């Protein structure tokens, strides 16, 4: 049985990325909103409130989590590009997923937020100079994080959560309406 927590495998850090590899990862970030939207296309409210794995988040929680996480990443990029090794503030993603706005906010709100956030983020990423990719921020728990590694992390992160949803759809037989290639 596949690992339902890590359907595409755990993140493997990448650094010193070639320009070609960075372009691939930026393309994955650019595609993430459409892939997430396709993954939830046609799901009923009951399906959105189904956990993607036992003791896991619901599909709705996952959809709201992705733009929250990616907003933090976007801000971390901007901080690292404008400050010398800034210390960033982590957040309690599990507690955010349990806040009262999550069950009542339409998933379309977070899907639209992700669309616009990624439009801005991709512009920043494509405009970065070669030396910018070695810039860093300090994560209180993870230590020094380079922007090239963070790019790889968030390209993986989008695919990771889409796979949570598409994997659930496959296991539950909810595949009508899912665009090809969302995994």
CORKA-V655243 format. One record per backbone hydrogen bond with DSSP energy under -0.5 kcal/mol. NH is the residue of the N-H (numbers start at 0). CO is the residue of the C=O. E is the energy in kcal/mol with one decimal. If there is no record, write none. Layout:
BEGIN
{{NH:CO:E} {NH:CO:E}}
END
This chain:
BEGIN
{{3:1:-0.9} {8:5:-1.8} {12:10:-0.6} {21:17:-2.5} {22:18:-2.2} {23:19:-1.9} {24:20:-2.3} {25:21:-2.8} {26:22:-2.2} {27:23:-1.8} {28:24:-2.1} {29:25:-2.6} {30:26:-2.1} {31:27:-1.2} {32:28:-0.5} {34:30:-2.2} {35:31:-2.6} {36:32:-2.5} {37:33:-2.5} {38:34:-1.9} {39:35:-1.4} {40:36:-0.8} {42:39:-2.2} {47:43:-2.6} {48:44:-1.3} {49:46:-1.7} {51:56:-2.4} {55:52:-2.3} {58:49:-1.7} {59:47:-3.1} {61:57:-2.4} {62:58:-2.6} {63:59:-2.2} {64:60:-2.3} {65:61:-2.1} {66:62:-0.8} {67:63:-1.2} {68:64:-3.0} {69:65:-2.7} {70:66:-2.4} {71:67:-1.6} {72:68:-2.0} {73:69:-2.7} {74:70:-2.4} {75:71:-2.3} {76:72:-2.4} {77:73:-2.3} {78:74:-2.8} {79:75:-2.6} {80:76:-2.1} {81:77:-0.9} {81:78:-0.9} {82:78:-1.8} {84:82:-0.9} {87:85:-0.6} {87:137:-2.5} {89:87:-0.6} {92:90:-1.4} {95:91:-2.4} {96:92:-2.1} {97:93:-0.6} {97:94:-0.7} {98:95:-1.4} {101:98:-1.4} {103:99:-0.5} {104:100:-1.9} {108:105:-1.3} {109:105:-0.9} {110:106:-2.4} {111:107:-2.7} {112:108:-2.1} {113:109:-2.4} {114:110:-2.1} {115:111:-2.3} {116:112:-2.7} {117:113:-2.6} {118:114:-1.6} {119:115:-1.9} {120:116:-2.8} {121:117:-2.6} {122:118:-1.4} {123:119:-2.0} {124:120:-2.9} {125:121:-2.8} {126:122:-1.3} {127:123:-0.5} {127:124:-1.1} {131:128:-1.1} {132:128:-0.7} {132:129:-1.0} {133:130:-1.3} {134:131:-1.5} {136:144:-1.9} {137:85:-3.4} {138:136:-0.6} {138:142:-3.4} {139:87:-0.6} {139:137:-0.5} {142:138:-2.7} {144:136:-3.0} {146:134:-2.3} {147:132:-2.0} {149:145:-2.1} {150:146:-2.3} {151:147:-1.7} {152:148:-2.3} {153:149:-2.3} {154:150:-1.9} {155:151:-2.2} {156:152:-2.7} {157:153:-1.7} {158:154:-1.5} {159:155:-3.0} {160:156:-2.0} {161:157:-2.0} {162:158:-2.3} {163:159:-1.3} {164:160:-1.6} {165:161:-3.0} {166:162:-2.4} {167:163:-1.7} {168:164:-2.6} {169:165:-2.2} {170:166:-2.5} {171:167:-2.5} {172:168:-0.9} {172:169:-0.7} {173:168:-2.7} {177:174:-1.8} {178:176:-0.5} {181:178:-0.9}}
END
